Amino acid sequence: DPDDSVVTVPLQGVATAPDPTPNRLTVGFGEVSTDAASDTVVVGITNDGGAPANVTGVSVTDTSNFTLVSGFNETLVPGETGAVAVRASPTDGVRTSANLTVTTAGPNTVPNVELVSTGVTPVASVSNPIDGDFGEIGRSSSTVRTISVRNNGEATLALRDIGASGEAFRVIGAQQRIPLAS
């Protein structure tokens, strides 16, 4: 009304809040040899909210089987993504799991990312073992004995530094790293 000196205008506000969200909730590394590490996997943390998200820490709950390769402590503006790199290094031949945890300043809770791997191990078995008795060998002559090594495990077995002890013994053939598949 033009005769009134006060005009009431209804206003509605929409609150904006940060919303840091991982791009996946599970990272499956599959089978990983207990004497090696998996490939590095990157998990993205995107701020899907309307206000800056202050990430204050990134951690892994089981550091004996999983490694935080790189993380970040920074503020993510709306729409921005930060990268967290993780790797599995299982110590035993069993299924292991842990959580990748992202903490923020403020009331936001970032869902944990489950990290899962299964440790696999190589198992060497030797057939035709040499019992130490080569019999009678004449001067300037030799006897060759052969052993067989088999991998009965679930991961590749790497034979390296193959040798013999004692001055009278030597290994015949090229000395190289020999992988035996499971």
N, C-alpha and C positions, 0 to 999 in steps of 0.2 A: 504494500500500500504506500503510495507516494507521500501521504501525510504523516506516516510514522517515522520517527527519527532512528529507530533501531530495526535492523533487518536480521532475522535469524536464518542462517544457512546451515543445513545439515551436512556434516562431513563424515566420511568413513575412512579410516586408515587401515592399511594392510601392513602388518609387521613383516620385516625381512629378517631372516636369520641365516647363518651359515649352515651348510649341510654337506660336510665332507663324506663322500661315499666311495668305497672301493669298486673297481670295475669288475671284480669277481669275488666270490665268497669262499672259494676253494681253489687251491693250487695242488694238482696231483702230479708228482714227479715220477710216478711209476716205480719200476725196479731200478735201484741204483746200487752199484757194487760198493761193498763196505770198505774197499781200499781206494775209492775215488770219490769225486763229487759230481753232482748232476750239472746239467747246463743251468745257467742263470735264467730265472724267470722274473719279468718285470710286472709289478702290480701298480696300476694307476689309481691315484686317490684324487677324485674330482670334486670340487666344491659346486654342488648342484643348487646351493641356496642363493639368497639375494644379498648376502652381506659377507665380508671377508671372514675366512676361517683360519685361525692361528694354530697351525700344527706345531706342537711342542715336543713331540717325540715319536719315534718308531722303534719297536723292539720285537724280538722273537722269544717265545716262552721256553723253548728248548734249544739252547745254544750248543748242546753236544751233538745234535743230529741235524740242525738247520743253521744256516749262516745268513745274517743280514749283510749283504754285500754293499748296499748303499741305501741310505734313507734321506730324509730331509727334515729340517726344522725351519719352516717359513710360513708366511701368510699367503693363503691362496685366495685370490679375488674370485668373485662369482664366475663360474665357467672354466677356471684354470685347473690344470691337472699336475700333480706332483708324482714322480716316479720312485718306487721302492723296489730294489732288486734283492732277490732271495735265492738261496741254493740249498739243496739237500746233501748231506754228507753222513749217511747212516753209519752207526758204529757197530750195529748188530744185524744179524740176518732175520729181522722181524719187521712188521709194519709199525711205523712210528708216525705220530702226528703232533703238531704244535699249533700255536696261534701267532699270526702276525698282528700286532696290536699298534694302533695309531691313537695317540692322545692329543687332545686339543685344549686350548685355554677356553674356558667357558662351559656351558652346560651341554654341549654337543657330545653325543656318544657315537663313535665310529664303529660299525660292525667289525668284529674280528674276522680275519681271513684264515681259514684252516689250511695248514700245510700238511701234506701227507706223502710219505714215501715208504717203500719196502726195501729193506737192505737185503742184498743177495751176496753170497760168498762163494769163492772158488774153493774146491777141495781136491788136493792132489793125491793120487794113488800111484804107487810104483809097483810094476810087475817085473819079474825076473831080477829081483834085487841081487846085487853082488855081495856074497857073504864074506869076502875078503880073501878067499882061497883061489889063487890063480893057478895052482899046481906048480910043477917044476918047469921053469923057463930058463933056457940056455942063455949064455952071454951073447949079447948083440942080437937077440931075437925078442919078439914080443908076442903077446896074446891079447886079443881084443874081446871084451865082454860088452854086451849091450843091455841097457835097461830101457823100459818103456814107462813113460809118465802119462797118466790119463787125468783129465779133469772130470770129476764126478759131482762138481758143484753147480751152482746156478749162475755164476758170473765167470767172465773170462779170467783164466789163470795165466799170468805172465811169468815165464821162466827167464831169468836173467842171472848173470854172474855164475854160469855153470862152470864148475871146476872140480878138481880132484886134490886130495891132500896127500902129502908125501912126495919126496923127490922122484921116486920110481914110477909115479903115475902121472898121466896127463889125459886131457879130454881131446878126442880127435874130432876135427870138423870146425866149421866157422862158429865163433862165439858171437851170438847176436841175441836180441830179445825175441823170444818165441811166444806168441800168444796162443793159448789153447782155448778154443770156444767151449762153452758148457754143453 
